[in-house]
Amino acid sequence: METAIYDILINTVSVTDVVSTRIYPSRIPQGETLPAVTFQRIGNEPEDDKDGPSTLDVITLDIDMFGKSLADLKTLSGAIRGALDRFSGTRVGIIINSIQFVTDRDIYENSKSIYHINQEYSVRQIR
């Protein structure tokens, strides 16, 4: 699922206009330029099936954006939501039934003097 999310984001011009290729699983490499994006799976609840193993996973996905400018992050936040919310289709061989935006949070990390926006999505992946 993570490779599909990366593929969607890296191929969305409104996202790469802000972060270029600075989109990473889990963490930003030390010394990397901001703004940048990280994404990670934070939960998975397979849908039970009476006839056998689950063929549908419901994955909770976090997208985190970090930058020096709140205005840049707001633009980036809208671009990412536009790319992911209500997406369905196949990317890099992974079948996504749907992606739904759940919530977001604006955070200022005072100790690092950077802005941080966190978004949460529910991803329904067909296995």
The first five atom37 places (N, CA, C, CB, O) and aatype in JSON, in Angstrom:
{
  "aatype": [12, 6, 16, 0, 9, 18, 3, 9, 10, 9, 2, 16, 19, 15, 19, 16, 3, 19, 19, 15, 16, 1, 9, 18, 14, 15, 1, 9, 14, 5, 7, 6, 16, 10, 14, 0, 19, 16, 13, 5, 1, 9, 7, 2, 6, 14, 6, 3, 3, 11, 3, 7, 14, 15, 16, 10, 3, 19, 9, 16, 10, 3, 9, 3, 12, 13, 7, 11, 15, 10, 0, 3, 10, 11, 16, 10, 15, 7, 0, 9, 1, 7, 0, 10, 3, 1, 13, 15, 7, 16, 1, 19, 7, 9, 9, 9, 2, 15, 9, 5, 13, 19, 16, 3, 1, 3, 9, 18, 6, 2, 15, 11, 15, 9, 18, 8, 9, 2, 5, 6, 18, 15, 19, 1, 5, 9, 1],
  "atom_mask": [
    [1, 1, 1, 1, 1],
    [1, 1, 1, 1, 1],
    [1, 1, 1, 1, 1],
    [1, 1, 1, 1, 1],
    [1, 1, 1, 1, 1],
    [1, 1, 1, 1, 1],
    [1, 1, 1, 1, 1],
    [1, 1, 1, 1, 1],
    [1, 1, 1, 1, 1],
    [1, 1, 1, 1, 1],
    [1, 1, 1, 1, 1],
    [1, 1, 1, 1, 1],
    [1, 1, 1, 1, 1],
    [1, 1, 1, 1, 1],
    [1, 1, 1, 1, 1],
    [1, 1, 1, 1, 1],
    [1, 1, 1, 1, 1],
    [1, 1, 1, 1, 1],
    [1, 1, 1, 1, 1],
    [1, 1, 1, 1, 1],
    [1, 1, 1, 1, 1],
    [1, 1, 1, 1, 1],
    [1, 1, 1, 1, 1],
    [1, 1, 1, 1, 1],
    [1, 1, 1, 1, 1],
    [1, 1, 1, 1, 1],
    [1, 1, 1, 1, 1],
    [1, 1, 1, 1, 1],
    [1, 1, 1, 1, 1],
    [1, 1, 1, 1, 1],
    [1, 1, 1, 0, 1],
    [1, 1, 1, 1, 1],
    [1, 1, 1, 1, 1],
    [1, 1, 1, 1, 1],
    [1, 1, 1, 1, 1],
    [1, 1, 1, 1, 1],
    [1, 1, 1, 1, 1],
    [1, 1, 1, 1, 1],
    [1, 1, 1, 1, 1],
    [1, 1, 1, 1, 1],
    [1, 1, 1, 1, 1],
    [1, 1, 1, 1, 1],
    [1, 1, 1, 0, 1],
    [1, 1, 1, 1, 1],
    [1, 1, 1, 1, 1],
    [1, 1, 1, 1, 1],
    [1, 1, 1, 1, 1],
    [1, 1, 1, 1, 1],
    [1, 1, 1, 1, 1],
    [1, 1, 1, 1, 1],
    [1, 1, 1, 1, 1],
    [1, 1, 1, 0, 1],
    [1, 1, 1, 1, 1],
    [1, 1, 1, 1, 1],
    [1, 1, 1, 1, 1],
    [1, 1, 1, 1, 1],
    [1, 1, 1, 1, 1],
    [1, 1, 1, 1, 1],
    [1, 1, 1, 1, 1],
    [1, 1, 1, 1, 1],
    [1, 1, 1, 1, 1],
    [1, 1, 1, 1, 1],
    [1, 1, 1, 1, 1],
    [1, 1, 1, 1, 1],
    [1, 1, 1, 1, 1],
    [1, 1, 1, 1, 1],
    [1, 1, 1, 0, 1],
    [1, 1, 1, 1, 1],
    [1, 1, 1, 1, 1],
    [1, 1, 1, 1, 1],
    [1, 1, 1, 1, 1],
    [1, 1, 1, 1, 1],
    [1, 1, 1, 1, 1],
    [1, 1, 1, 1, 1],
    [1, 1, 1, 1, 1],
    [1, 1, 1, 1, 1],
    [1, 1, 1, 1, 1],
    [1, 1, 1, 0, 1],
    [1, 1, 1, 1, 1],
    [1, 1, 1, 1, 1],
    [1, 1, 1, 1, 1],
    [1, 1, 1, 0, 1],
    [1, 1, 1, 1, 1],
    [1, 1, 1, 1, 1],
    [1, 1, 1, 1, 1],
    [1, 1, 1, 1, 1],
    [1, 1, 1, 1, 1],
    [1, 1, 1, 1, 1],
    [1, 1, 1, 0, 1],
    [1, 1, 1, 1, 1],
    [1, 1, 1, 1, 1],
    [1, 1, 1, 1, 1],
    [1, 1, 1, 0, 1],
    [1, 1, 1, 1, 1],
    [1, 1, 1, 1, 1],
    [1, 1, 1, 1, 1],
    [1, 1, 1, 1, 1],
    [1, 1, 1, 1, 1],
    [1, 1, 1, 1, 1],
    [1, 1, 1, 1, 1],
    [1, 1, 1, 1, 1],
    [1, 1, 1, 1, 1],
    [1, 1, 1, 1, 1],
    [1, 1, 1, 1, 1],
    [1, 1, 1, 1, 1],
    [1, 1, 1, 1, 1],
    [1, 1, 1, 1, 1],
    [1, 1, 1, 1, 1],
    [1, 1, 1, 1, 1],
    [1, 1, 1, 1, 1],
    [1, 1, 1, 1, 1],
    [1, 1, 1, 1, 1],
    [1, 1, 1, 1, 1],
    [1, 1, 1, 1, 1],
    [1, 1, 1, 1, 1],
    [1, 1, 1, 1, 1],
    [1, 1, 1, 1, 1],
    [1, 1, 1, 1, 1],
    [1, 1, 1, 1, 1],
    [1, 1, 1, 1, 1],
    [1, 1, 1, 1, 1],
    [1, 1, 1, 1, 1],
    [1, 1, 1, 1, 1],
    [1, 1, 1, 1, 1],
    [1, 1, 1, 1, 1],
    [1, 1, 1, 1, 1],
    [1, 1, 1, 1, 1]
  ],
  "atom_positions": [
    [[0.82, -1.18, 0.0], [0.0, 0.0, 0.0], [0.87, 1.25, 0.0], [-0.94, -0.01, 1.19], [0.54, 2.24, -0.65]],
    [[1.97, 1.22, 0.71], [2.83, 2.39, 0.79], [3.39, 2.8, -0.57], [3.96, 2.14, 1.75], [3.51, 3.99, -0.86]],
    [[3.73, 1.81, -1.4], [4.25, 2.15, -2.73], [3.18, 2.8, -3.59], [4.8, 0.89, -3.43], [3.48, 3.66, -4.42]],
    [[1.93, 2.41, -3.4], [0.82, 3.04, -4.14], [0.63, 4.49, -3.7], [-0.49, 2.25, -3.93], [0.42, 5.37, -4.53]],
    [[0.71, 4.74, -2.4], [0.57, 6.11, -1.88], [1.71, 6.97, -2.42], [0.57, 6.12, -0.32], [1.48, 8.09, -2.87]],
    [[2.93, 6.45, -2.38], [4.06, 7.19, -2.92], [3.84, 7.51, -4.4], [5.37, 6.39, -2.73], [4.08, 8.63, -4.84]],
    [[3.37, 6.52, -5.15], [3.15, 6.71, -6.58], [2.1, 7.8, -6.85], [2.7, 5.39, -7.22], [2.27, 8.62, -7.75]],
    [[1.04, 7.8, -6.06], [0.02, 8.84, -6.23], [0.61, 10.21, -5.95], [-1.19, 8.57, -5.3], [0.44, 11.14, -6.75]],
    [[1.32, 10.35, -4.82], [1.84, 11.67, -4.43], [2.93, 12.17, -5.37], [2.39, 11.6, -3.01], [2.93, 13.34, -5.74]],
    [[3.86, 11.3, -5.75], [4.99, 11.74, -6.58], [4.53, 12.09, -7.99], [6.07, 10.65, -6.64], [5.23, 12.79, -8.72]],
    [[3.36, 11.6, -8.38], [2.81, 11.9, -9.7], [1.71, 12.95, -9.68], [2.3, 10.64, -10.33], [0.96, 13.09, -10.65]],
    [[1.59, 13.68, -8.58], [0.63, 14.77, -8.47], [1.41, 16.08, -8.52], [-0.22, 14.66, -7.14], [2.12, 16.43, -7.58]],
    [[1.27, 16.8, -9.62], [2.05, 18.01, -9.87], [1.87, 19.05, -8.76], [1.66, 18.62, -11.21], [2.83, 19.7, -8.36]],
    [[0.66, 19.21, -8.25], [0.44, 20.21, -7.2], [1.17, 19.86, -5.9], [-1.06, 20.36, -6.92], [1.45, 20.74, -5.1]],
    [[1.48, 18.58, -5.7], [2.28, 18.16, -4.55], [3.76, 18.39, -4.83], [2.03, 16.67, -4.21], [4.46, 18.99, -4.01]],
    [[4.24, 17.92, -5.97], [5.67, 18.05, -6.28], [6.09, 19.49, -6.56], [6.02, 17.18, -7.47], [7.27, 19.83, -6.45]],
    [[5.13, 20.34, -6.91], [5.45, 21.77, -7.05], [5.92, 22.36, -5.72], [4.22, 22.55, -7.56], [6.71, 23.31, -5.71]],
    [[5.46, 21.81, -4.61], [5.83, 22.31, -3.28], [7.03, 21.57, -2.71], [4.65, 22.2, -2.32], [7.93, 22.19, -2.15]],
    [[7.06, 20.22, -2.85], [8.1, 19.42, -2.18], [9.1, 18.75, -3.11], [7.45, 18.38, -1.35], [10.02, 18.08, -2.65]],
    [[8.92, 18.92, -4.41], [9.77, 18.22, -5.38], [9.65, 16.71, -5.13], [11.27, 18.69, -5.28], [8.54, 16.18, -5.17]],
    [[10.74, 16.03, -4.87], [10.69, 14.59, -4.61], [10.87, 14.26, -3.13], [11.77, 13.88, -5.43], [11.14, 13.1, -2.79]],
    [[10.74, 15.23, -2.27], [10.95, 15.02, -0.82], [9.71, 14.4, -0.17], [11.32, 16.35, -0.13], [9.04, 15.04, 0.65]],
    [[9.42, 13.16, -0.54], [8.31, 12.38, -0.01], [8.9, 11.06, 0.47], [7.17, 12.15, -1.1], [9.46, 10.3, -0.32]],
    [[8.76, 10.78, 1.77], [9.49, 9.66, 2.37], [8.6, 8.77, 3.22], [10.63, 10.18, 3.21], [7.67, 9.27, 3.86]],
    [[8.86, 7.45, 3.24], [8.19, 6.59, 4.19], [8.77, 6.8, 5.59], [8.31, 5.1, 3.77], [9.99, 6.75, 5.78]],
    [[7.92, 7.03, 6.55], [8.24, 7.11, 7.98], [9.03, 8.32, 8.47], [8.99, 5.92, 8.34], [8.61, 8.97, 9.43]],
    [[10.16, 8.65, 7.85], [10.96, 9.75, 8.39], [11.7, 10.49, 7.28], [11.96, 9.23, 9.42], [11.98, 9.95, 6.21]],
    [[12.02, 11.75, 7.58], [12.8, 12.58, 6.65], [14.29, 12.32, 6.92], [12.45, 14.11, 6.82], [14.71, 12.36, 8.08]],
    [[15.08, 12.06, 5.9], [16.52, 11.88, 6.13], [17.13, 13.12, 6.79], [17.24, 11.58, 4.79], [16.75, 14.25, 6.51]],
    [[18.08, 12.88, 7.66], [18.75, 13.97, 8.37], [19.36, 14.95, 7.37], [19.84, 13.42, 9.32], [20.0, 14.55, 6.4]],
    [[19.15, 16.23, 7.63], [19.73, 17.29, 6.81], [18.93, 17.61, 5.55], [0.0, 0.0, 0.0], [19.35, 18.47, 4.77]],
    [[17.8, 16.95, 5.34], [16.99, 17.19, 4.14], [16.33, 18.56, 4.2], [15.92, 16.09, 3.98], [15.98, 19.05, 5.28]],
    [[16.18, 19.17, 3.04], [15.54, 20.47, 2.9], [14.04, 20.35, 3.15], [15.8, 21.06, 1.49], [13.43, 19.32, 2.85]],
    [[13.46, 21.4, 3.72], [12.01, 21.46, 3.92], [11.42, 22.43, 2.91], [11.65, 21.89, 5.37], [12.12, 23.33, 2.46]],
    [[10.17, 22.28, 2.53], [9.17, 21.35, 3.06], [9.39, 19.93, 2.56], [7.78, 21.83, 2.7], [10.0, 19.69, 1.52]],
    [[8.85, 19.0, 3.34], [8.95, 17.58, 3.01], [7.73, 16.86, 3.58], [10.28, 16.96, 3.56], [7.02, 17.38, 4.44]],
    [[7.51, 15.65, 3.08], [6.35, 14.85, 3.46], [6.82, 13.47, 3.9], [5.34, 14.73, 2.28], [7.74, 12.89, 3.32]],
    [[6.18, 12.95, 4.95], [6.37, 11.54, 5.33], [5.0, 10.88, 5.36], [7.09, 11.41, 6.71], [3.97, 11.54, 5.52]],
    [[4.99, 9.57, 5.19], [3.75, 8.81, 5.29], [4.05, 7.49, 5.96], [3.11, 8.6, 3.89], [5.13, 6.93, 5.8]],
    [[3.06, 6.99, 6.71], [3.24, 5.69, 7.35], [1.91, 5.07, 7.71], [4.11, 5.83, 8.58], [0.94, 5.75, 8.05]],
    [[1.9, 3.75, 7.63], [0.74, 2.97, 8.05], [0.76, 2.95, 9.58], [0.77, 1.51, 7.45], [1.79, 2.65, 10.19]],
    [[-0.38, 3.27, 10.21], [-0.41, 3.25, 11.67], [-1.4, 2.22, 12.21], [-0.77, 4.61, 12.21], [-1.53, 2.05, 13.43]],
    [[-2.09, 1.54, 11.32], [-3.02, 0.5, 11.74], [-3.59, -0.25, 10.55], [0.0, 0.0, 0.0], [-3.59, 0.26, 9.43]],
    [[-4.07, -1.47, 10.81], [-4.69, -2.28, 9.77], [-5.73, -3.17, 10.42], [-3.63, -3.13, 9.0], [-5.42, -3.94, 11.33]],
    [[-6.97, -3.07, 9.96], [-8.05, -3.91, 10.46], [-8.67, -4.66, 9.29], [-9.13, -3.07, 11.2], [-9.51, -4.11, 8.58]],
    [[-8.26, -5.91, 9.07], [-8.84, -6.69, 7.98], [-10.34, -6.85, 8.18], [-8.16, -8.06, 7.87], [-10.81, -7.05, 9.3]],
    [[-11.09, -6.77, 7.08], [-12.53, -7.02, 7.11], [-12.73, -8.53, 7.14], [-13.26, -6.37, 5.89], [-12.22, -9.24, 6.28]],
    [[-13.48, -9.02, 8.13], [-13.73, -10.45, 8.22], [-14.61, -10.92, 7.06], [-14.4, -10.8, 9.56], [-15.45, -10.18, 6.55]],
    [[-14.38, -12.16, 6.67], [-15.14, -12.78, 5.59], [-15.59, -14.15, 6.1], [-14.28, -12.9, 4.27], [-14.77, -14.92, 6.6]],
    [[-16.87, -14.46, 5.99], [-17.4, -15.74, 6.47], [-16.82, -16.94, 5.74], [-18.91, -15.76, 6.35], [-16.76, -18.05, 6.27]],
    [[-16.4, -16.71, 4.5], [-15.97, -17.83, 3.65], [-14.46, -18.09, 3.66], [-16.4, -17.58, 2.26], [-14.01, -19.03, 3.0]],
    [[-13.69, -17.3, 4.38], [-12.25, -17.53, 4.38], [-11.49, -16.3, 4.83], [0.0, 0.0, 0.0], [-12.07, -15.4, 5.45]],
    [[-10.21, -16.26, 4.54], [-9.38, -15.12, 4.94], [-9.89, -13.81, 4.32], [-7.92, -15.35, 4.55], [-10.47, -13.8, 3.24]],
    [[-9.65, -12.73, 5.03], [-10.06, -11.41, 4.56], [-9.39, -11.08, 3.23], [-9.71, -10.35, 5.6], [-8.22, -11.38, 3.02]],
    [[-10.15, -10.46, 2.34], [-9.59, -9.99, 1.07], [-9.58, -8.46, 1.02], [-10.38, -10.55, -0.12], [-9.23, -7.87, 0.0]],
    [[-9.97, -7.83, 2.15], [-10.01, -6.36, 2.21], [-9.38, -5.9, 3.52], [-11.47, -5.84, 2.08], [-9.83, -6.29, 4.6]],
    [[-8.35, -5.07, 3.42], [-7.74, -4.46, 4.6], [-8.19, -3.01, 4.7], [-6.18, -4.55, 4.53], [-8.25, -2.3, 3.69]],
    [[-8.51, -2.58, 5.91], [-8.83, -1.18, 6.16], [-7.65, -0.61, 6.94], [-10.21, -1.0, 6.96], [-7.47, -0.89, 8.13]],
    [[-6.85, 0.2, 6.26], [-5.57, 0.68, 6.78], [-5.71, 2.14, 7.19], [-4.45, 0.52, 5.72], [-6.27, 2.96, 6.47]],
    [[-5.18, 2.45, 8.37], [-5.1, 3.84, 8.81], [-3.73, 4.36, 8.39], [-5.31, 3.97, 10.37], [-2.7, 3.78, 8.71]],
    [[-3.75, 5.48, 7.66], [-2.54, 6.06, 7.09], [-2.35, 7.47, 7.62], [-2.59, 6.06, 5.56], [-3.29, 8.27, 7.61]],
    [[-1.16, 7.79, 8.08], [-0.8, 9.15, 8.48], [0.09, 9.77, 7.41], [-0.07, 9.15, 9.85], [1.03, 9.14, 6.92]],
    [[-0.22, 11.0, 7.06], [0.62, 11.81, 6.18], [1.06, 13.0, 7.02], [-0.13, 12.26, 4.85], [0.23, 13.71, 7.59]],
    [[2.37, 13.24, 7.1], [2.9, 14.36, 7.86], [3.67, 15.28, 6.94], [3.8, 13.88, 9.02], [4.48, 14.84, 6.13]],
    [[3.41, 16.58, 7.07], [4.07, 17.62, 6.26], [4.83, 18.53, 7.2], [3.03, 18.43, 5.41], [4.3, 18.95, 8.23]],
    [[6.07, 18.85, 6.86], [6.92, 19.7, 7.68], [7.49, 20.82, 6.83], [8.06, 18.88, 8.33], [7.89, 20.61, 5.69]],
    [[7.52, 22.04, 7.4], [8.07, 23.16, 6.64], [8.26, 24.39, 7.49], [0.0, 0.0, 0.0], [7.82, 24.44, 8.64]],
    [[8.92, 25.37, 6.92], [9.19, 26.65, 7.6], [8.06, 27.64, 7.42], [10.49, 27.25, 7.08], [7.97, 28.62, 8.18]],
    [[7.18, 27.42, 6.43], [6.1, 28.35, 6.1], [4.75, 27.67, 6.25], [6.27, 28.9, 4.67], [4.49, 26.65, 5.62]],
    [[3.89, 28.23, 7.09], [2.55, 27.67, 7.24], [1.77, 27.78, 5.94], [1.8, 28.39, 8.38], [0.99, 26.89, 5.6]],
    [[1.96, 28.87, 5.21], [1.26, 29.05, 3.93], [1.63, 27.94, 2.95], [1.58, 30.44, 3.33], [0.75, 27.4, 2.27]],
    [[2.92, 27.59, 2.85], [3.34, 26.5, 1.96], [2.7, 25.18, 2.38], [4.87, 26.37, 1.97], [2.27, 24.39, 1.54]],
    [[2.63, 24.94, 3.7], [2.06, 23.69, 4.18], [0.56, 23.62, 3.94], [2.35, 23.5, 5.65], [0.03, 22.55, 3.65]],
    [[-0.12, 24.75, 4.04], [-1.56, 24.77, 3.75], [-1.8, 24.44, 2.28], [-2.18, 26.15, 4.11], [-2.73, 23.7, 1.95]],
    [[-0.97, 24.99, 1.4], [-1.06, 24.67, -0.03], [-0.8, 23.18, -0.25], [-0.07, 25.52, -0.85], [-1.53, 22.51, -0.98]],
    [[0.24, 22.67, 0.39], [0.62, 21.26, 0.28], [-0.48, 20.36, 0.84], [1.94, 21.0, 1.01], [-0.82, 19.34, 0.24]],
    [[-1.04, 20.73, 1.97], [-2.1, 19.96, 2.61], [-3.3, 19.82, 1.67], [-2.53, 20.63, 3.92], [-3.86, 18.73, 1.52]],
    [[-3.69, 20.91, 1.04], [-4.8, 20.86, 0.09], [-4.49, 20.0, -1.12], [0.0, 0.0, 0.0], [-5.36, 19.29, -1.62]],
    [[-3.24, 20.07, -1.6], [-2.83, 19.27, -2.76], [-2.84, 17.78, -2.44], [-1.43, 19.69, -3.22], [-3.3, 16.97, -3.25]],
    [[-2.35, 17.42, -1.25], [-2.33, 16.01, -0.86], [-3.75, 15.5, -0.67], [-1.52, 15.82, 0.44], [-4.09, 14.4, -1.11]],
    [[-4.59, 16.29, -0.01], [-5.98, 15.86, 0.18], [-6.67, 15.71, -1.18], [-6.76, 16.88, 1.06], [-7.42, 14.76, -1.39]],
    [[-6.42, 16.62, -2.09], [-7.0, 16.52, -3.42], [-6.55, 15.27, -4.17], [0.0, 0.0, 0.0], [-7.32, 14.7, -4.94]],
    [[-5.31, 14.86, -3.95], [-4.78, 13.68, -4.63], [-5.3, 12.37, -4.03], [-3.26, 13.69, -4.57], [-5.5, 11.39, -4.75]],
    [[-5.51, 12.35, -2.71], [-5.84, 11.09, -2.04], [-7.32, 10.9, -1.73], [-5.08, 11.0, -0.78], [-7.83, 9.79, -1.89]],
    [[-8.02, 11.94, -1.3], [-9.39, 11.79, -0.82], [-10.3, 11.29, -1.94], [-9.93, 13.13, -0.28], [-10.4, 11.9, -3.0]],
    [[-10.95, 10.16, -1.67], [-11.88, 9.5, -2.6], [-11.19, 8.84, -3.8], [-12.88, 10.51, -3.1], [-11.84, 8.51, -4.79]],
    [[-9.86, 8.66, -3.72], [-9.15, 7.94, -4.78], [-9.59, 6.48, -4.77], [-7.6, 8.05, -4.59], [-9.78, 5.88, -3.71]],
    [[-9.75, 5.92, -5.94], [-9.9, 4.48, -6.08], [-9.26, 4.09, -7.41], [-11.43, 4.04, -6.03], [-9.32, 4.84, -8.39]],
    [[-8.64, 2.92, -7.43], [-7.98, 2.47, -8.64], [-6.78, 1.6, -8.31], [0.0, 0.0, 0.0], [-6.55, 1.26, -7.15]],
    [[-6.04, 1.25, -9.33], [-4.86, 0.4, -9.17], [-3.62, 1.24, -9.43], [-4.91, -0.83, -10.12], [-3.51, 1.91, -10.46]],
    [[-2.69, 1.2, -8.51], [-1.39, 1.87, -8.65], [-0.31, 0.88, -8.33], [-1.29, 3.13, -7.73], [-0.38, 0.18, -7.31]],
    [[0.71, 0.8, -9.18], [1.85, -0.12, -9.04], [1.4, -1.53, -8.62], [2.86, 0.43, -8.02], [2.03, -2.17, -7.77]],
    [[0.31, -2.0, -9.24], [-0.2, -3.34, -8.97], [-1.01, -3.5, -7.7], [0.0, 0.0, 0.0], [-1.44, -4.6, -7.38]],
    [[-1.22, -2.43, -6.96], [-1.97, -2.48, -5.71], [-3.37, -1.93, -5.96], [-1.25, -1.66, -4.58], [-3.53, -0.83, -6.49]],
    [[-4.39, -2.71, -5.57], [-5.78, -2.32, -5.81], [-6.31, -1.58, -4.59], [-6.66, -3.56, -6.13], [-6.41, -2.14, -3.49]],
    [[-6.64, -0.32, -4.79], [-7.22, 0.5, -3.72], [-8.7, 0.68, -4.02], [-6.49, 1.89, -3.6], [-9.08, 1.29, -5.03]],
    [[-9.53, 0.14, -3.12], [-10.97, 0.28, -3.26], [-11.39, 1.72, -3.04], [-11.7, -0.65, -2.27], [-12.2, 2.26, -3.8]],
    [[-10.83, 2.36, -2.0], [-11.12, 3.78, -1.74], [-10.16, 4.31, -0.67], [-12.59, 3.97, -1.29], [-9.64, 3.57, 0.16]],
    [[-9.96, 5.62, -0.75], [-9.23, 6.34, 0.3], [-10.15, 7.44, 0.8], [-7.85, 6.93, -0.24], [-10.74, 8.18, 0.01]],
    [[-10.28, 7.53, 2.11], [-11.15, 8.55, 2.68], [-10.36, 9.41, 3.67], [-12.37, 7.9, 3.38], [-9.69, 8.89, 4.57]],
    [[-10.44, 10.73, 3.49], [-9.85, 11.68, 4.44], [-10.61, 11.55, 5.75], [-9.9, 13.15, 3.9], [-11.84, 11.49, 5.75]],
    [[-9.88, 11.51, 6.89], [-10.51, 11.38, 8.2], [-10.4, 12.68, 8.98], [-9.87, 10.23, 8.99], [-11.41, 13.22, 9.43]],
    [[-9.18, 13.2, 9.15], [-8.99, 14.41, 9.95], [-7.62, 15.0, 9.67], [-9.16, 14.1, 11.46], [-6.77, 14.36, 9.05]],
    [[-7.4, 16.23, 10.14], [-6.06, 16.82, 10.09], [-5.82, 17.69, 11.31], [-5.87, 17.65, 8.8], [-6.74, 18.09, 12.02]],
    [[-4.53, 17.96, 11.55], [-4.11, 18.76, 12.71], [-2.98, 19.69, 12.29], [-3.67, 17.84, 13.89], [-2.06, 19.29, 11.57]],
    [[-3.07, 20.93, 12.75], [-1.97, 21.89, 12.57], [-1.15, 21.91, 13.85], [-2.51, 23.34, 12.22], [-1.7, 22.02, 14.95]],
    [[0.16, 21.79, 13.71], [1.06, 21.72, 14.87], [2.23, 22.66, 14.61], [1.55, 20.25, 15.14], [2.75, 22.71, 13.49]],
    [[2.66, 23.4, 15.62], [3.89, 24.16, 15.51], [4.89, 23.54, 16.47], [3.66, 25.69, 15.83], [4.64, 23.44, 17.67]],
    [[6.03, 23.12, 15.93], [7.07, 22.5, 16.76], [8.05, 23.59, 17.18], [7.8, 21.34, 15.99], [9.01, 23.9, 16.47]],
    [[7.78, 24.15, 18.33], [8.52, 25.3, 18.83], [10.02, 25.01, 18.97], [7.96, 25.74, 20.17], [10.84, 25.87, 18.66]],
    [[10.37, 23.83, 19.44], [11.79, 23.52, 19.66], [12.58, 23.47, 18.35], [11.93, 22.18, 20.39], [13.79, 23.67, 18.34]],
    [[11.89, 23.21, 17.23], [12.56, 23.14, 15.93], [12.21, 24.32, 15.03], [12.19, 21.84, 15.23], [12.77, 24.46, 13.94]],
    [[11.3, 25.18, 15.49], [10.83, 26.32, 14.7], [10.31, 25.91, 13.32], [11.95, 27.35, 14.54], [10.62, 26.54, 12.31]],
    [[9.51, 24.84, 13.31], [8.9, 24.4, 12.05], [7.41, 24.13, 12.25], [9.61, 23.13, 11.52], [6.94, 23.82, 13.35]],
    [[6.69, 24.27, 11.15], [5.28, 23.93, 11.12], [5.13, 22.48, 10.71], [4.49, 24.87, 10.16], [5.96, 21.92, 9.99]],
    [[4.03, 21.88, 11.18], [3.8, 20.46, 10.93], [2.28, 20.29, 10.77], [4.37, 19.54, 12.11], [1.51, 20.69, 11.65]],
    [[1.86, 19.72, 9.68], [0.45, 19.37, 9.49], [0.38, 17.85, 9.37], [-0.17, 20.08, 8.23], [1.11, 17.24, 8.6]],
    [[-0.52, 17.25, 10.16], [-0.74, 15.82, 10.13], [-2.12, 15.55, 9.56], [-0.59, 15.2, 11.56], [-3.1, 16.17, 9.98]],
    [[-2.2, 14.64, 8.59], [-3.48, 14.2, 8.04], [-3.62, 12.7, 8.27], [-3.59, 14.55, 6.53], [-2.65, 11.96, 8.24]],
    [[-4.86, 12.28, 8.51], [-5.15, 10.86, 8.67], [-6.16, 10.42, 7.61], [-5.69, 10.56, 10.12], [-7.13, 11.12, 7.33]],
    [[-5.91, 9.25, 7.03], [-6.77, 8.68, 6.0], [-7.11, 7.24, 6.35], [-6.09, 8.75, 4.61], [-6.37, 6.55, 7.05]],
    [[-8.25, 6.8, 5.85], [-8.64, 5.4, 5.91], [-8.54, 4.85, 4.48], [-10.1, 5.23, 6.5], [-9.19, 5.35, 3.56]],
    [[-7.71, 3.82, 4.31], [-7.44, 3.24, 3.0], [-8.01, 1.83, 2.96], [-5.91, 3.23, 2.68], [-7.66, 0.99, 3.8]],
    [[-8.89, 1.56, 2.02], [-9.46, 0.23, 1.83], [-8.73, -0.43, 0.67], [-11.01, 0.3, 1.57], [-8.93, -0.07, -0.49]],
    [[-7.88, -1.41, 1.01], [-7.05, -2.09, 0.02], [-7.55, -3.5, -0.21], [-5.57, -2.1, 0.46], [-7.75, -4.26, 0.74]],
    [[-7.74, -3.85, -1.47], [-8.14, -5.21, -1.81], [-6.89, -6.06, -1.97], [-9.01, -5.23, -3.11], [-5.98, -5.7, -2.71]],
    [[-6.86, -7.2, -1.27], [-5.7, -8.08, -1.33], [-5.95, -9.23, -2.28], [-5.36, -8.62, 0.04], [-5.08, -10.08, -2.46]]
  ]
}
